């Protein structure tokens, strides 16, 4: 997700949809994952990420043949 330019102490929120097209419910656990593997790069800690990003939905069960909209807020410090 690309939040573009967000000023410090301001917040921008984006959304995405999770859709379950199966005939059974499934459990969801939404987490942040760093996918940068550059030499010398030190990823931010999970606690730092949780202070900067917020999720409307972190975990739960998505019923069969349903969808949920998840909001992600970015608040740079």
N, CA, C and O atoms as a printed pandas DataFrame, in Angstrom:
     atom_number atom_name residue_name chain_id  residue_number  x_coord  y_coord  z_coord
0              1         N          UNK        A               1    0.844   -1.168    0.000
1              2        CA          UNK        A               1    0.000    0.000    0.000
2              3         C          UNK        A               1    0.887    1.228    0.000
3              4         O          UNK        A               1    1.897    1.281    0.702
4              5         N          UNK        A               2    0.510    2.190   -0.775
5              6        CA          UNK        A               2    1.296    3.406   -0.882
6              7         C          UNK        A               2    0.493    4.557   -0.277
7              8         O          UNK        A               2   -0.541    4.949   -0.816
8              9         N          UNK        A               3    0.968    5.090    0.834
9             10        CA          UNK        A               3    0.291    6.190    1.507
10            11         C          UNK        A               3    0.690    7.544    0.940
11            12         O          UNK        A               3    0.112    8.565    1.312
12            13         N          UNK        A               4    1.677    7.565    0.042
13            14        CA          UNK        A               4    2.131    8.840   -0.497
14            15         C          UNK        A               4    2.834    9.640    0.584
15            16         O          UNK        A               4    3.404    9.074    1.517
16            17         N          UNK        A               5    2.791   10.946    0.457
17            18        CA          UNK        A               5    3.412   11.825    1.443
18            19         C          UNK        A               5    2.420   12.121    2.555
19            20         O          UNK        A               5    1.308   12.587    2.305
20            21         N          UNK        A               6    2.835   11.844    3.785
21            22        CA          UNK        A               6    2.009   12.125    4.949
22            23         C          UNK        A               6    2.883   12.891    5.931
23            24         O          UNK        A               6    3.950   12.415    6.317
24            25         N          UNK        A               7    2.439   14.066    6.332
25            26        CA          UNK        A               7    3.217   14.891    7.252
26            27         C          UNK        A               7    3.216   14.270    8.647
27            28         O          UNK        A               7    2.273   13.587    9.048
28            29         N          UNK        A               8    4.306   14.530    9.374
29            30        CA          UNK        A               8    4.419   14.058   10.748
30            31         C          UNK        A               8    3.246   14.595   11.554
31            32         O          UNK        A               8    2.866   15.760   11.432
32            33         N          UNK        A               9    2.683   13.722   12.380
33            34        CA          UNK        A               9    1.536   13.998   13.246
34            35         C          UNK        A               9    0.213   14.113   12.491
35            36         O          UNK        A               9   -0.816   14.405   13.100
36            37         N          UNK        A              10    0.222   13.890   11.181
37            38        CA          UNK        A              10   -1.031   13.796   10.443
38            39         C          UNK        A              10   -1.291   12.322   10.178
39            40         O          UNK        A              10   -0.393   11.492   10.318
40            41         N          UNK        A              11   -2.509   12.002    9.799
41            42        CA          UNK        A              11   -2.870   10.607    9.585
42            43         C          UNK        A              11   -3.533   10.430    8.227
43            44         O          UNK        A              11   -4.312   11.274    7.784
44            45         N          UNK        A              12   -3.211    9.321    7.580
45            46        CA          UNK        A              12   -3.869    8.954    6.336
46            47         C          UNK        A              12   -4.338    7.514    6.473
47            48         O          UNK        A              12   -3.621    6.658    6.991
48            49         N          UNK        A              13   -5.553    7.264    5.999
49            50        CA          UNK        A              13   -6.126    5.933    6.131
50            51         C          UNK        A              13   -6.485    5.385    4.757
51            52         O          UNK        A              13   -7.119    6.065    3.950
52            53         N          UNK        A              14   -6.070    4.144    4.502
53            54        CA          UNK        A              14   -6.419    3.422    3.283
54            55         C          UNK        A              14   -7.180    2.164    3.678
55            56         O          UNK        A              14   -7.147    1.739    4.833
56            57         N          UNK        A              15   -7.861    1.580    2.708
57            58        CA          UNK        A              15   -8.641    0.385    2.990
58            59         C          UNK        A              15   -8.366   -0.694    1.958
59            60         O          UNK        A              15   -7.970   -0.410    0.828
60            61         N          UNK        A              16   -8.582   -1.927    2.366
61            62        CA          UNK        A              16   -8.551   -3.050    1.436
62            63         C          UNK        A              16   -9.628   -4.035    1.860
63            64         O          UNK        A              16  -10.071   -4.027    3.008
64            65         N          UNK        A              17  -10.047   -4.881    0.931
65            66        CA          UNK        A              17  -11.090   -5.857    1.220
66            67         C          UNK        A              17  -10.499   -7.257    1.297
67            68         O          UNK        A              17   -9.646   -7.643    0.497
68            69         N          UNK        A              18  -10.973   -7.997    2.276
69            70        CA          UNK        A              18  -10.684   -9.424    2.385
70            71         C          UNK        A              18  -11.977  -10.140    2.046
71            72         O          UNK        A              18  -13.022   -9.858    2.633
72            73         N          UNK        A              19  -11.908  -11.064    1.103
73            74        CA          UNK        A              19  -13.108  -11.761    0.654
74            75         C          UNK        A              19  -12.917  -13.262    0.789
75            76         O          UNK        A              19  -11.909  -13.814    0.347
76            77         N          UNK        A              20  -13.882  -13.908    1.395
77            78        CA          UNK        A              20  -13.880  -15.357    1.543
78            79         C          UNK        A              20  -14.896  -15.927    0.563
79            80         O          UNK        A              20  -16.101  -15.773    0.765
80            81         N          UNK        A              21  -14.432  -16.577   -0.487
81            82        CA          UNK        A              21  -15.328  -17.167   -1.484
82            83         C          UNK        A              21  -15.575  -18.648   -1.230
83            84         O          UNK        A              21  -16.248  -19.316   -2.014
84            85         N          UNK        A              22  -15.029  -19.155   -0.131
85            86        CA          UNK        A              22  -15.201  -20.566    0.205
86            87         C          UNK        A              22  -16.540  -20.797    0.910
87            88         O          UNK        A              22  -17.196  -19.852    1.347
88            89         N          UNK        A              23  -16.925  -22.047    1.012
89            90        CA          UNK        A              23  -18.163  -22.411    1.695
90            91         C          UNK        A              23  -17.963  -22.695    3.177
91            92         O          UNK        A              23  -18.837  -23.267    3.829
92            93         N          UNK        A              24  -16.814  -22.296    3.705
93            94        CA          UNK        A              24  -16.564  -22.463    5.134
94            95         C          UNK        A              24  -15.866  -21.206    5.652
95            96         O          UNK        A              24  -15.233  -20.477    4.889
96            97         N          UNK        A              25  -15.987  -20.967    6.932
97            98        CA          UNK        A              25  -15.347  -19.814    7.562
98            99         C          UNK        A              25  -13.848  -20.070    7.703
99           100         O          UNK        A              25  -13.409  -21.220    7.733
100          101         N          UNK        A              26  -13.066  -18.993    7.789
101          102        CA          UNK        A              26  -11.650  -19.158    8.095
102          103         C          UNK        A              26  -11.176  -18.057    9.019
103          104         O          UNK        A              26  -11.740  -16.963    9.038
104          105         N          UNK        A              27  -10.132  -18.353    9.789
105          106        CA          UNK        A              27   -9.570  -17.421   10.757
106          107         C          UNK        A              27   -8.528  -16.541   10.080
107          108         O          UNK        A              27   -7.720  -17.029    9.289
108          109         N          UNK        A              28   -8.543  -15.260   10.385
109          110        CA          UNK        A              28   -7.611  -14.300    9.799
110          111         C          UNK        A              28   -6.783  -13.666   10.919
111          112         O          UNK        A              28   -7.304  -13.321   11.979
112          113         N          UNK        A              29   -5.493  -13.523   10.659
113          114        CA          UNK        A              29   -4.577  -12.840   11.569
114          115         C          UNK        A              29   -3.753  -11.889   10.711
115          116         O          UNK        A              29   -2.829  -12.321   10.021
116          117         N          UNK        A              30   -4.081  -10.590   10.745
117          118        CA          UNK        A              30   -3.416   -9.594    9.900
118          119         C          UNK        A              30   -2.186   -9.071   10.636
119          120         O          UNK        A              30   -2.268   -8.626   11.780
120          121         N          UNK        A              31   -1.040   -9.137    9.949
121          122        CA          UNK        A              31    0.219   -8.678   10.537
122          123         C          UNK        A              31    1.002   -7.856    9.528
123          124         O          UNK        A              31    0.800   -7.974    8.319
124          125         N          UNK        A              32    1.889   -7.029   10.035
125          126        CA          UNK        A              32    2.799   -6.282    9.174
126          127         C          UNK        A              32    4.046   -7.118    8.954
127          128         O          UNK        A              32    4.558   -7.743    9.883
128          129         N          UNK        A              33    4.530   -7.128    7.727
129          130        CA          UNK        A              33    5.736   -7.882    7.420
130          131         C          UNK        A              33    6.655   -7.027    6.576
131          132         O          UNK        A              33    6.227   -6.397    5.609
132          133         N          UNK        A              34    7.909   -7.012    6.948
133          134        CA          UNK        A              34    8.906   -6.273    6.194
134          135         C          UNK        A              34    9.405   -7.144    5.043
135          136         O          UNK        A              34    9.845   -8.272    5.267
136          137         N          UNK        A              35    9.341   -6.638    3.830
137          138        CA          UNK        A              35    9.813   -7.434    2.691
138          139         C          UNK        A              35   11.027   -6.804    2.008
139          140         O          UNK        A              35   11.304   -7.089    0.843
140          141         N          UNK        A              36   11.745   -5.951    2.729
141          142        CA          UNK        A              36   12.986   -5.390    2.190
142          143         C          UNK        A              36   14.150   -6.253    2.648
143          144         O          UNK        A              36   14.312   -6.522    3.838
144          145         N          UNK        A              37   14.951   -6.677    1.695
145          146        CA          UNK        A              37   16.078   -7.556    2.029
146          147         C          UNK        A              37   17.390   -6.976    1.526
147          148         O          UNK        A              37   18.275   -7.710    1.087
148          149         N          UNK        A              38   17.510   -5.665    1.590
149          150        CA          UNK        A              38   18.737   -5.015    1.123
150          151         C          UNK        A              38   19.841   -5.185    2.160
151          152         O          UNK        A              38   19.585   -5.184    3.364
152          153         N          UNK        A              39   21.052   -5.329    1.682
153          154        CA          UNK        A              39   22.192   -5.482    2.575
154          155         C          UNK        A              39   22.343   -4.232    3.438
155          156         O          UNK        A              39   22.303   -3.110    2.934
156          157         N          UNK        A              40   22.515   -4.436    4.725
157          158        CA          UNK        A              40   22.713   -3.331    5.643
158          159         C          UNK        A              40   21.415   -2.693    6.123
159          160         O          UNK        A              40   21.449   -1.776    6.943
160          161         N          UNK        A              41   20.273   -3.162    5.629
161          162        CA          UNK        A              41   18.998   -2.589    6.042
162          163         C          UNK        A              41   18.563   -3.209    7.367
163          164         O          UNK        A              41   18.543   -4.431    7.514
164          165         N          UNK        A              42   18.224   -2.375    8.306
165          166        CA          UNK        A              42   17.742   -2.839    9.601
166          167         C          UNK        A              42   16.261   -2.504    9.713
167          168         O          UNK        A              42   15.903   -1.330    9.802
168          169         N          UNK        A              43   15.395   -3.510    9.710
169          170        CA          UNK        A              43   13.956   -3.228    9.732
170          171         C          UNK        A              43   13.502   -2.641   11.058
171          172         O          UNK        A              43   14.116   -2.892   12.095
172          173         N          UNK        A              44   12.417   -1.850   11.026
173          174        CA          UNK        A              44   11.886   -1.314   12.278
174          175         C          UNK        A              44   11.322   -2.438   13.139
175          176         O          UNK        A              44   10.921   -3.486   12.631
176          177         N          UNK        A              45   11.299   -2.206   14.436
177          178        CA          UNK        A              45   10.766   -3.217   15.350
178          179         C          UNK        A              45    9.247   -3.303   15.206
179          180         O          UNK        A              45    8.604   -2.373   14.718
180          181         N          UNK        A              46    8.691   -4.420   15.633
181          182        CA          UNK        A              46    7.241   -4.593   15.566
182          183         C          UNK        A              46    6.529   -3.552   16.431
183          184         O          UNK        A              46    5.473   -3.052   16.044
184          185         N          UNK        A              47    7.090   -3.220   17.591
185          186        CA          UNK        A              47    6.460   -2.221   18.458
186          187         C          UNK        A              47    6.456   -0.848   17.795
187          188         O          UNK        A              47    5.494   -0.094   17.944
188          189         N          UNK        A              48    7.523   -0.511   17.062
189          190        CA          UNK        A              48    7.553    0.768   16.345
190          191         C          UNK        A              48    6.493    0.782   15.241
191          192         O          UNK        A              48    5.781    1.772   15.073
192          193         N          UNK        A              49    6.391   -0.315   14.492
193          194        CA          UNK        A              49    5.375   -0.393   13.442
194          195         C          UNK        A              49    3.972   -0.228   14.009
195          196         O          UNK        A              49    3.137    0.450   13.412
196          197         N          UNK        A              50    3.709   -0.844   15.157
197          198        CA          UNK        A              50    2.379   -0.757   15.754
198          199         C          UNK        A              50    2.076    0.640   16.269
199          200         O          UNK        A              50    0.906    1.000   16.400
200          201         N          UNK        A              51    3.112    1.450   16.569
201          202        CA          UNK        A              51    2.900    2.836   16.977
202          203         C          UNK        A              51    2.604    3.736   15.786
203          204         O          UNK        A              51    1.958    4.773   15.937
204          205         N          UNK        A              52    3.068    3.350   14.611
205          206        CA          UNK        A              52    2.925    4.180   13.412
206          207         C          UNK        A              52    1.717    3.759   12.571
207          208         O          UNK        A              52    1.087    4.595   11.921
208          209         N          UNK        A              53    1.398    2.473   12.587
209          210        CA          UNK        A              53    0.280    1.952   11.808
210          211         C          UNK        A              53   -0.804    1.421   12.732
211          212         O          UNK        A              53   -0.513    0.857   13.787
212          213         N          UNK        A              54   -2.031    1.601   12.337
213          214        CA          UNK        A              54   -3.158    1.064   13.089
214          215         C          UNK        A              54   -4.081    0.291   12.166
215          216         O          UNK        A              54   -4.256    0.664   11.006
216          217         N          UNK        A              55   -4.664   -0.765   12.663
217          218        CA          UNK        A              55   -5.573   -1.605   11.887
218          219         C          UNK        A              55   -6.969   -1.586   12.510
219          220         O          UNK        A              55   -7.110   -1.618   13.732
220          221         N          UNK        A              56   -7.993   -1.534   11.665
221          222        CA          UNK        A              56   -9.370   -1.649   12.144
222          223         C          UNK        A              56   -9.692   -3.081   12.547
223          224         O          UNK        A              56  -10.520   -3.314   13.427
224          225         N          UNK        A              57   -9.043   -4.026   11.908
225          226        CA          UNK        A              57   -9.327   -5.448   12.122
226          227         C          UNK        A              57   -7.996   -6.170   12.163
227          228         O          UNK        A              57   -7.226   -6.104   11.204
228          229         N          UNK        A              58   -7.714   -6.858   13.256
229          230        CA          UNK        A              58   -6.443   -7.559   13.367
230          231         C          UNK        A              58   -6.597   -9.069   13.264
231          232         O          UNK        A              58   -5.778   -9.744   12.640
232          233         N          UNK        A              59   -7.639   -9.589   13.873
233          234        CA          UNK        A              59   -7.852  -11.022   13.783
234          235         C          UNK        A              59   -9.299  -11.355   14.070
235          236         O          UNK        A              59  -10.005  -10.621   14.761
236          237         N          UNK        A              60   -9.717  -12.468   13.528
237          238        CA          UNK        A              60  -11.083  -12.920   13.736
238          239         C          UNK        A              60  -11.467  -13.912   12.659
239          240         O          UNK        A              60  -10.643  -14.296   11.828
240          241         N          UNK        A              61  -12.701  -14.315   12.680
241          242        CA          UNK        A              61  -13.201  -15.294   11.734
242          243         C          UNK        A              61  -14.001  -14.594   10.648
243          244         O          UNK        A              61  -14.863  -13.763   10.934
244          245         N          UNK        A              62  -13.709  -14.935    9.406
245          246        CA          UNK        A              62  -14.451  -14.404    8.264
246          247         C          UNK        A              62  -15.416  -15.504    7.820
247          248         O          UNK        A              62  -14.978  -16.557    7.358
248          249         N          UNK        A              63  -16.719  -15.272    7.956
249          250        CA          UNK        A              63  -17.695  -16.301    7.592
250          251         C          UNK        A              63  -17.611  -16.682    6.117
251          252         O          UNK        A              63  -17.057  -15.955    5.293
252          253         N          UNK        A              64  -18.170  -17.831    5.821
253          254        CA          UNK        A              64  -18.203  -18.316    4.441
254          255         C          UNK        A              64  -18.914  -17.319    3.536
255          256         O          UNK        A              64  -19.899  -16.696    3.934
256          257         N          UNK        A              65  -18.406  -17.174    2.318
257          258        CA          UNK        A              65  -19.016  -16.317    1.291
258          259         C          UNK        A              65  -19.303  -14.904    1.787
259          260         O          UNK        A              65  -20.396  -14.372    1.593
260          261         N          UNK        A              66  -18.308  -14.313    2.427
261          262        CA          UNK        A              66  -18.470  -12.948    2.942
262          263         C          UNK        A              66  -17.205  -12.147    2.684
263          264         O          UNK        A              66  -16.199  -12.680    2.217
264          265         N          UNK        A              67  -17.272  -10.867    2.993
265          266        CA          UNK        A              67  -16.086  -10.009    2.858
266          267         C          UNK        A              67  -16.095   -8.971    3.959
267          268         O          UNK        A              67  -17.131   -8.667    4.551
268          269         N          UNK        A              68  -14.912   -8.435    4.217
269          270        CA          UNK        A              68  -14.754   -7.391    5.222
270          271         C          UNK        A              68  -13.798   -6.340    4.663
271          272         O          UNK        A              68  -12.834   -6.670    3.974
272          273         N          UNK        A              69  -14.072   -5.086    4.962
273          274        CA          UNK        A              69  -13.178   -3.994    4.600
274          275         C          UNK        A              69  -12.301   -3.677    5.804
275          276         O          UNK        A              69  -12.802   -3.447    6.905
276          277         N          UNK        A              70  -10.990   -3.666    5.588
277          278        CA          UNK        A              70  -10.036   -3.404    6.653
278          279         C          UNK        A              70   -9.372   -2.068    6.386
279          280         O          UNK        A              70   -8.869   -1.824    5.289
280          281         N          UNK        A              71   -9.370   -1.211    7.380
281          282        CA          UNK        A              71   -8.700    0.082    7.284
282          283         C          UNK        A              71   -7.330    0.035    7.924
283          284         O          UNK        A              71   -7.142   -0.556    8.988
284          285         N          UNK        A              72   -6.374    0.668    7.260
285          286        CA          UNK        A              72   -5.025    0.811    7.804
286          287         C          UNK        A              72   -4.723    2.297    7.902
287          288         O          UNK        A              72   -4.767    3.018    6.906
288          289         N          UNK        A              73   -4.418    2.742    9.100
289          290        CA          UNK        A              73   -4.082    4.145    9.327
290          291         C          UNK        A              73   -2.575    4.288    9.471
291          292         O          UNK        A              73   -1.928    3.482   10.139
292          293         N          UNK        A              74   -2.021    5.319    8.839
293          294        CA          UNK        A              74   -0.593    5.624    8.934
294          295         C          UNK        A              74   -0.454    6.977    9.602
295          296         O          UNK        A              74   -0.996    7.973    9.123
296          297         N          UNK        A              75    0.277    7.014   10.714
297          298        CA          UNK        A              75    0.468    8.226   11.480
298          299         C          UNK        A              75    1.961    8.360   11.795
299          300         O          UNK        A              75    2.408    7.910   12.850
300          301         N          UNK        A              76    2.738    8.976   10.890
301          302        CA          UNK        A              76    4.190    9.063   11.118
302          303         C          UNK        A              76    4.522    9.935   12.331
303          304         O          UNK        A              76    3.861   10.935   12.609
304          305         N          UNK        A              77    5.561    9.519   13.032
305          306        CA          UNK        A              77    5.990   10.259   14.213
306          307         C          UNK        A              77    7.373   10.825   14.024
307          308         O          UNK        A              77    7.899   11.482   14.923
